[in-house]
Every structure is written in structure tokens, then in C-alpha cells.
């Protein structure tokens, strides 16, 4: 569903970036991260924006089909240093396609993770948490204590783990691998920790928070196995990385639309914002021996 600002003249890429960074300042990103404008002329007009999780060919295809001038992704295209963007390399091919088509690319990664509301707030709401949320791993530089990685909250009423797992699966986009669950299926669940994206670095934080279940992605065998063997440890739900971060796209689009309408004003931008429907999970098939 597109989000539009009811104004008359096209915004520039500079206008959009300025508005977006009001909500998700790059200074909130981790020191190792690569966020911000990847390619695009700050003076170019922007009338259509596509929010997506990954800067991959299929998302560029969707952007071109929609006539988008800007793609905003959660995952960086160039998280690691590169020495070439030749068109015969995967990353170079993306850069060349974007520049040839006049489509800009912007990335908001860990700055969107730590924001309040951010990636994990959207995940928490998608899996059914209501009421106030608190950071699982608070950002010590935030005097208000609202920012941080992950969120902790409660379900409106207790559920068995099997039923909560089904609720998680229903609340997230479908992927080939679905979700994985570790724990007694009849365990009662009320307090939940979530962290969008790879979250096994926060296993100890989830245990310290005394939650009933921890929902995240990319859990590895040994840390997960050792974790659930500990007395009183939370249950685990492991989702596809793409799926756990996809709910944020609509939030990011909505917040950007609000700020653009307020900052650019009635004589400024007429911007249409879309959320990508392309599933960019890395895993496309699963097989089981019968």
C-alpha cells in the first residue's frame, strides 16, 4: 500500500535523505556499518520510492517496474570494502543498473535497528506483542533509554509455545524454510524478546531478561543447543533473516512520509512510497528425506 504526501512539486533526493535521516540518523549506526547514500544525484527529483530489505537484482527489477527513483534498503550493498564496481561483478552490476536507470540507492541498517521505533519494534508488533516495549540491549548513549537492539514485551494473553509459534509464522512473510522452534511445545508464553536479523549475540541478554521465548534469526547450532540446555532458559524461535526485518519496511515508509509532508511542506514534494513485495530470503527451497 503506497504512502503519499499531498504536495505539488517533486522533492529532490537531498530532501528525501534529509527527511529520512531525521528519523534514522546515520550517527546511530554501529562503527562497522555502512549506511547512507550509495548512489544517486542529490539534486535529482524523487517521485516514487521503494522500501526493500535487500539491494539485489530482483528488487531493482521491481523498482524499475514501479518507476521508482529511489530504493531504500535495510541491508547495505557495500558493507565490506570493494576495489571495483565493474559490471561483471555482482555488486558492480547492481551499481551500473541503478546509475543507468537514474535510480538512487540509500541504506539504513543498524541505525534503523537501534531506533525507537525501529526494526525490532516492527517485528514485536508483527508477532503479537502489545503495550510498552523496552530494549533488549539498550544503547548506552541514549539518555532516555529507549533506543537499542532488540525489544522485550508481553503478549496480551498467555499462549502455548506451539500456538505462539504459529502466530509468529502467520505474522511474518512466508519463506521456504519457515520458522524453527526449540522448547517444550506446551510451555506457556507471556513475556517475549525479539531481535530482527541475526541475534545469537543476544542469547545471554534474552536469558537475563527472564523472557519465556526469544524470537530472532540465523541461530547457529552450537550456541542454540547449549542455550536451551540451561535450566530455566527461554524457548527459541528462529525465523528467516529476511522475514524478521521485512515488517520494518512499512514503518520506515510511514515515518518518511510523515516527515516529508511536514518538512518539505505543501509546495514541496509529491512522493509515492511503496513497500517491496519481493521475497529476497537467500533460501528458496527445502528438502526432507521421507
N, C-alpha and C positions, 0 to 999 in steps of 0.2 A: 504494500500500500504506500503510494508516494506521499511525501510530506512537502508542502509547498509554502512559500512565503508570498503573500498577496501584495506584490510590488510591481514596478513597471519596467525598470531598466536592468539589463544583465549586471550581476555582480562580477567583479574580477576575481581571479584566483587569489590575489592578495587579500581581498575582502573575506573570502571564504576561509582561508587559512587563519587569518586574524580572529575571526569569529570562533572557529573550531578550537584554537589554542587558548581561548578564554575559558573553555570548559575543560580541556585536557592539555594543560601547559607542558611543553616538552621538558621543562626542568624537573618534572615529577618522574621522568623515565630513569631506569637504572643506568649506572655509568657504562655498562657494557652494551647498552641497547643502541639501535639505530632508528630514530623516529624523525618525522618531519617530511618536508617536500623532497621527493625523489627526482621527479622531472616535471617540467611544465614552466611556462612563462607567467610570472606573477601578474602581468598586465592582460593576460588572455581572459575573455569573458567566460563565465561559467553559468550555464542554464540548467544542466542536468548532472546530478551526482549519483554515483553508485557506491554503496557501502558493501564490503565483502570481507571475508576472513582472510583469504589468501590471494596474493598477486600472481596468479597463474594464467596460462593461456585461455582456459575456459572462462575465466572472469573477464579477461579482455574481450573475448568474443561477445559475452553478454553486454558489456559496456558499449561496444560498437553497435550491437543490435538495438540497444536502447537510445543510442545517440548521446551517450554521456560525454561530458567534457572533463570530468574528474572522477577518479576512483579513489576512495578512502578505504584502506585495508587495515586490519589489525596486525597481521604478520608483516614484517619487513621483507622487502625484496633483496636487500643487500645487508643482512645482519653481519656477515663476515666481509672482510676486505676483499676487493677484487682488483685485478690489474688489467682487465679487459672487459669491454661490453660489446665485443664482436657479435654480429648477428648469428653466428653459428654456435654460440653458447646459449644455454637455457636462459640465463638472466639477461644476456645481451639481446636475445630475440625479443623478450618482453619489452625492454627499453626501446628498441628500434620500432616495434609495432606501435607503442604508445606515442612516440615522437612523430612518426609518420602520420598518425591519425589525429594528432593535436589533442591527445588525451593526457591530462596530468595525473600523477600518482602521488598520494600522500599516505604516510603510515603513522598510526597511533598504537603503540604496543604496550610497554609496561606503564606508561603514563595513563593509559586507559584502564589498565589492571588496577592500579593503586587509587584511582579517582573514586570519589564518593558523590553520586553513584557511579560505579564502574562496571567492569566485565563481570565480576563475581556477584554484584547486586542483581544484575540481569539474570544470571544463572540461578541465583537463590529464588527469585520470583518464578522463574520458569519451572522449577521443580516443586513449587508449592509452599515456600516459606512466606510467612506474613509477618506484619509488625516490624519492630525495630531490628536492625541488623548491626552487628559490630565486626570490626576487622578481626580476621584470624591471626594475622601477623601485622600489627599496627606499624604505620610509618612514624618513626620517632621524631621526624621533623615537622609533623603536623600538630600544632598546639591544641587543636580541637579533638584530636584522637579519632577522627572519622575515616581518614584515608588509611590504606594498607592493602596487602594482598589477602585474598580470601574473605569470606564472610561467615558469621555464625548467627543462626536464628532458630526459630521454632516453627513447627507445623501448627496449624490451628487446632488440630486434634491428633492424638497418637495414631500411628499406623503400624501394622506389622511390616517387617523389613521386606517381605515378598510384595506387599501391596505398595509400599513406598517405592520400591524398585520399578514396579510397573508405572507408577506415577512419573518417575524420572524419565523413563523411556517414552512415555506419551508426551512429556513436556518439551522434549528436545527433538531436533530434526532426525529423521531416520538415517542410519548409516548401515553399511554391510555388516559390521561387527556388532552393532547394537551396544548393550552395556554388559559389564561383568560384575558379579556380586560375590563378596566374601563375608560370611557370617551366618548365624542361625536365621533361617527364613522366618521363624516365628518370633524373633526378637522384636520387642516394642520400640518404636522410633518416635521421638518427640523433638529432641534438640539435634540440629544438623549443622555440620560445617561444609562449606563448598569452596572450591578454588578453580576458576576457569583455566584451562590449559594444564600443562604438566605440573603436578602438585605433590610429587612424592617427597620433595624437600620440606613439606609442611606436615608430614605424618606426626612428628613429635608434637607440633603445635596443636593438631587436632586431638591428640590424646590428652594433652594438658588442659584443653578446653572442656574436657569431660562430656563430649558430644556422644550421641548414640550411633551416628554414622557420618562418614566423611565421603563426599562426592567430589571427584576430580578426574583427571585424565592421565594417561601414559604411566600408570603404575607399573613398576618393574617387579619381577617375580620375587627376588630375594627380600627386598625391603617390605613388600606386601605380606609375604609369608611369615617373616619374623614379627611383623606388626600384629597380625591377627592372633598370633600365639601368646601374646602378652595378656595376663589376666586383666579383665575389665576393658580391654581395648575396644574402640568403636568398630562397627562393621564398615566395610568399604564398598563403594560403588565406583567402578571405573568406566568412564564414558569415552567416546571418540573425542579427540582433541578438538577437531572442528566443531563438533556438536556442542561442546561445553562453552564455546566462545561465540557461537552464532547468535544467541539471544541478545547480546550487546548491540548488534548492528542496528536494531530498531531504536534502542535507547540513544545511541550516538546520533542517528539521523534526526530523531526528535529534538534532542538538545541543540544540535547545529541549526535546525530550522528555527527554533525559538530565538537563539542569539542573533542569527542573521536578520530575522524580522525586526528585532529590537535595535541592532547596531547599525544596519545599513539603512533602515527606515523606509517609509512609503514611497520614496522616489529613488530607491536603490535597486534591489535585486528581485528578480522573479526566478526563483530557483526551485527546481523539482528534484526531490531526493528519493531514491529507491533503495530497497534492501535486496541484495542478490538472492536469487533462488537457486544458484548453482551449488551443488554439494561438492566441496573440494577436499573431503576426507581422503587421506592418502591411500586407504584400503578400500578396494572396490568389490572384492569377493571374499567369501569364506567357504571352506570345505571341511566336512567332517567325515571320518570313516564310519561307515554303517556296518 
